[in-house]
Amino acid sequence: MNITFRELRRIKHQLPTGSVERIAKTLQIEPQTVRNYFGAKKYENGNIIGKHIQPGPDGGIVSLKDTTILDLAQSIINEHKVNRQMSME
């Protein structure tokens, strides 16, 4: 899957507090690996495999071989939106 770096960061910033840890716990990986997936570059505490960034507009194009973290993040965002809407009713 290809996505712009800007879009990847936008998704990360939509995550509610504690989501990075929730994703890490669900997937049994280090929280830093989740942060690295979304653009952090601290690899000593968490590796990211299957991600390649090519220069281009909007921060470049990120090619993701495995979208498991992204899919889970989008699921959490949607869940959070539903919960917010329900609390407003």
DOTOR-215804 format. One record per atom (N, C-alpha, C): x, z, y. Coordinates in steps of 0.2 Angstrom, whole numbers, plus 2048, in hexadecimal, padded with zeros to 3 digits. Layout:
<sites>
XZY;...
</sites>
This chain:
<sites>
8048007FA;800800800;804800806;8037FC80B;8067FC811;8027FF817;80580381B;802807821;807807826;80480782C;809808832;80B810832;811811835;814818835;80F81C83A;80D81983F;80881C844;80281E840;7FF81A83C;7F981C839;7FA821834;800821830;80182782C;80282D82F;80582D835;806833839;7FF83583C;7FA83183E;7F4832840;7F083683B;7F0834835;7ED83782F;7F083E82E;7F683F82E;7F984582E;7F784A833;7F6848839;7F484C83F;7ED84E83E;7E984A83A;7E284C83A;7E1851834;7E6853830;7E585882B;7E485F82E;7DF86282B;7DE86982E;7E486E82C;7E587382F;7EA87882E;7EA87A827;7F087A824;7F187C81D;7F0876818;7EF87081A;7EE86B815;7F4868812;7FA869815;800867812;80286B80C;80187280D;802876807;7FC875802;7F6874804;7F18727FF;7F386C7FB;7F58677FE;7F78617FB;7FD8627F6;8028667F8;8088687F4;80686C7EE;8018717EF;7FF8757EA;7FB8717E4;7F786C7E7;7F38687E2;7F78647DE;7FC8617E1;80085C7DE;80785F7DB;8078667DC;80D8697D9;8148667DB;8148667E2;81A8637E5;81C8687EB;8228677EE;82486B7F4;8208697FA;81E86E7FE;81B86C805;81F867809;825868809;82A86380C;82985C80A;82885B804;827854801;821851804;81C855805;816852808;817851810;81B855813;81D85481A;82184D81B;82684D816;82A847816;826840815;821841811;81C83B80F;819839816;81783D81A;81483C821;81983B826;82083A825;82483882A;82A83D82B;82A843829;82F84882A;835845826;83B848828;841845825;84684B823;843850820;84785681E;847855816;84C852813;84C85080C;84F856808;85285B80B;856860807;851864803;84B865806;846869802;8408657FF;84085F800;83A85B7FD;83C8547FD;83C8507F7;83E8497F7;8378457F8;83883F7FA;83283A7FA;8358347F7;8318327F2;83382C7EE;82E8277EF;8308207EF;82B81B7EF;82881A7F6;82C81B7FB;82A81A802;82F816806;82D810809;83280C80C;82F80A813;83380B819;83180981F;835803822;8317FE824;8347F8827;8337F882E;8377F7832;8367F783A;8307F283B;82D7F4841;8277F0843;8237F4848;81E7F184A;81A7F484F;8167FB84C;8147FF851;81180584F;81680A84A;81C80A84C;82180E848;82480A842;821804840;82380183A;81E801835;81F7FD830;81B7FD82A;81D801824;819806822;81B80A81C;818808816;81C806811;81A80480B;81A80A806;81480B804;8138117FF;81280F7F8;8168117F3;81580F7EC;80F8137E9;80F81A7EB;80A81E7E8;8068217EE;8008217EE;7FC8237F3;7F882A7F2;7FA82D7ED;7F78337EB;7F78387F1;7FC8397F4;7FC83E7FA;7F883C7FF;7F8835801;7F4832806;7EC833804;7EB8317FE;7E48327FC;7E18397FC;7E583E7FA;7E38457FA;7E2847802;7E7845806;7E684680D;7E0844810;7DE83D80F;7D883A811;7D283E80E;7D2840808;7CD844805;7CC84B809;7D184E80B;7D185480E;7CE853815;7D084E819;7CD84C81F;7C684B81F;7C484781A;7BC846819;7B984C818;7BB851813;7B8857812;7B885B818;7BD85B81C;7BD85F822;7B885D827;7B7856828;7B285382C;7AB85582A;7AA855824;7A3857821;7A285E822;7A7862821;7A686A822;7A486B82A;7A886882E;7A7868835;7A0866837;79E861835;79785E836;792863834;79386682E;78E86B82B;78D87182F;793873832;793879835;79087883C;79087283F;78D871845;785870845;78386F83F;77B86F83E;77887583E;
</sites>
